[in-house]
Amino acid sequence: MKLRVVELLLVTTVPTMIVAEEGLPSVVLILSTLLGGTFAAGGANAINMFIDRDIDPLMERTKNRPLVTGILNPAEALIFAITIEAFAFLWLWLTVNLLSAVLAVGACLFYVFIYSLWLKRTSSSNIVIGGAAGAAPVLIGWSAVENSLDWPPFILFALIFLWTPPHFWALAIRYRDDYSSAKIPMLPVVAGPEFTGSKMVLYSMEVWAASLIFTPVAGMGVIYLCSALVLGALFVYFSLQVRYRQTEQAAMRLFGFSITYLTLLFLVIAIDELVRSGF
């Protein structure tokens, strides 16, 4: 289920719910949304491992996955994945609302069919487009509270969509040889680290811009605005380091900071909203 990846996705869900509620939503709603989101994302990740079972043995990063080592066979893995995905849909429908359930399963289908089965092995833009699936939790979090969608979650969706390529390309630079062996056309393999670094700088600047646009759209306060300015500047800085140094060390520093960036930015979103709401 790649629960460490799922954990990062869920970090974006609760702050979005807090902004939608203009305060703290009920604990029951938060836990129900997080549980459904965990199973939905985990099911998508499990299906991805089923699809990639032929190339995972070729890459150092993935050679110890359950389908590679034989802990699970493909039939068991697929049954498990589909079962928990179905559970996620039913759980969200019954405990949250139908819109959130549809968004969660829709993100899974996009990840499986658009990214895993189509783009991953055919296009260097794979993660650019495929990253939309990872941005879905903010839509799910907002719809869990409002049972509708509005501009603030779409701005956050755009932010995570733009954040995903530099985050993932940094890892792809580190494991460039692995992706090359598996014939996966990640941008660092196809275009090299210099071109990839330039694209990462561009995307990091767009992430910064999206984070600032979120301020007036969602009516955020000074705490968020100041934090977004600083965190965005650091994101651009680390991207520039990759562009000009073109080393695995610089790439992994950006990869590590990108996780910190997203975590801190959404933490500040929650803090800013709760402070302004007088919680």
N, C-alpha and C positions, 0 to 999 in steps of 0.2 A: 504493500500500500504506500510505500515511501513516506512514512509518517513524518519524517523531518521536513520534507517538502510541504506536506499538508499543513504542518504547524505554521509555516511561514504564510501560507495562504489564509489561514484562519486569523492570523494577527491583523489582517486588514478588515475582517468581518465585523468584529465587535465595535471598533471606533466608528465605523460607518453607521452601525445601528444606533450608536449614541448621538451622532449628528442628526439622524433621521428623527429620533425621539426628542431631541433638544434636551437631553437629560439621560438618565440611566433607564434602559428598558427593563422589563421584568426578568428576573434571573431564570425563570422557566423558559421564557422565549429565547434568551441568549443561549442557554444550554441546548435547547431543542434545535436551534439553528446550527450551532457548532457541531452537534452530533450528526445531523443530516449532512452538513457540509463535509465532515470528515469521511463519511462513508461514500459520498458522491465522488470526492476527489480521489479517495483511496481505490475505489472501483475503477476509475479511469486509469490510474497508475498501474493497477494490476493487469488491466487489458493491454496496456502499453508493453508490459513485460512479456505477456503472451505473444504479442506481435513481434517483439524484438528478440525472441529467444534464439534466432539464428545468428544474430550479430553480437549479442551480449558476450559470448565466449571470446570474441576477438578483441575486446577492449578491457584494459586493466581496471577501469573504474566500475565495470559491470560484471566482471567474470565470476563474482561470488553470489550472484542473484539466485534465488531458489530454483528457477527453471534451468539454470546452468549447472548447478551442483547436483541436481536430481532430487532435492528435498521434496519438490512437487513435480508431478507430470503435467503436460499441457492441458489435458482434460480437466484435472482437478483445479488448476489455476483459472481456467476460463469459467467454470461453474462458480467458483468462489467469487470472481470478479462480477459476474452478471447478478449473482444473488445479492451482494452487498449494494450494488447499484440500484437494483429494484427496491431493496429495503430503504435506501436513501430517498427515493422518490416517494414511496408510500409514507415514510416517516415525516418528511417535510410537508406533504399534502395534508396529513392528518393533524399534525401538531403546530404547523406554521401557516402556510397557505399554498394554494395551487401554483401561483406565480413563482414563488421561490423554488418549488419542486421542479417546475418546468425549466427554469433557468439553470438549476444545478445539473439536471440530466442533459440539457442542451449543451452545457459546457463540456460534459463528458463525451457526448457524441461528436462535438467539434474537435476535441483533442484526439479522439480515436480515428475518426474518418478523414478529417482535413489534415491534421498534423502527422499522426503516426503512420497511417496507411498511404497518404499521398505525398505531402510536402517533405517530410523528414528525409526521404531517400532520393528526392528528385530535384530539390531547389535549395539554393543557398539562402533564400528568404524564408526557409522553413520556420525558424524560431520567431521571425518577425511577425508572421501571420499567426502561427500557432500559439503565440503568447497570449492571444485573446482569451484562451481557455483559463489561464491562470489569473486573468483580471476579473473573472466572473464573480468571485466571492463578494466584492463590494456591491454589485447589483443585487446579489442574494440577500446580503445584510440589510440593505435599504428596503427591499421589497418585503422582508420579514416583518418590518415595523410598519411600513406604509401600505403594503399590498398594492404598490404602484411604483413607478420609476420617475425620476426627476433629473434635473441637470447636475446637481452635486455628485451623485454616484457615477454619472457618465464622465465627469471630469476625473474622478478617481480611477475609473476604468481606463481612461486614456493614459493617465499617469503610470499605472502598472503595465499597461500595454507597451508604453515607450521604455519603461524601466527594464523589461525582460530581455531585449536584445543585448545591451551592454553587460548585464548580469550573466547571461548564458554564454556570450562570446568570450568573456574573460575565462570561464571554465574551459571553453573549447580551445582557447590558446594553450592552456596547460596540457590538455589531452589531444592536441592536434594530431599526433601520430596515431592515436587510437582511432579517431574518426576517419583518418586517411586509410587505415587498415580495413576498417569496416565499410569503406566507400560511402560514408555519409558526407554530403557536400556542405558541411558547416562553413561559414564565411572564412574563418581563419585558414581552412584547408584550401579553399578555392581561390581566395584573393590574397592571402598572406596577412601577417600581423600589422603591417603599416597601414594598409587600406582599412583593415578591420578597426584599428585604433582610431582612424579618422571618423569612421562611422560611429564608434562608441562615444566620441566627443560630441558629435552632433546629437545623438540620442540623449546623452546626459543633459545637454543644454535644453532639449525639449522637455525632459522630465522636470527640470528646474522651472521652466516656464509654466508647465501644467500645475505644479505645486503652488505657484504664486497666483495663477488664475483661480484656483480653488478658493482663495481667500474671499474675494467679493461674491463669488457665486454661492458659497455656502454661508456667507456672513461670519467668517472666522475672525478671531481677535488678534491682538498684538502678540500674544504668546506663540500662536501658530505662525504668524507672518515672520517674526524674527527667526524662529527655528527653521522654517522653510528656506529662508534666505541663506542661512549658514550651512545647513545640510546640503542644499543644492549646489552651493559653491564648492563644497568638499567633493561632491560627486563628480563635478566637472574637473576638479583638480586631479583626482585619481584617474579619470579617463585620459587626461592629458599626459599623465605619467606613462600610461600604456602606449599612447600614440608615439611618444618621443623616445622611450626606452626600449619598447618592443621586446620585453623579457617576460618569462613566465612568472617571475617574482612580482613584477608590476601588475600583471594580469590578476594574480591571486590576491594581491592587496585590494584591487578594485572589487574582485568577487566577494571578499570578506566584508568590505565596507558597504557594498550594495545591499547586503542582508541587514547590516546595522542601520543603513539609511532608511530602508522601508520600515523596519521595526520602530525606530525612533520617530519617524515622521507620523506614523499612525498613532503612536503613543501620545504624541503632542496634540494630534487632532482630538483625541479623547479628553486629554487634560484641559485643553482650551475650551471645549464645549461644556465640560462639567463645571469649570470655574465660572464661565459666563452664565450658566443656568443656575448657579448658586447651590450646586449639589453639596 
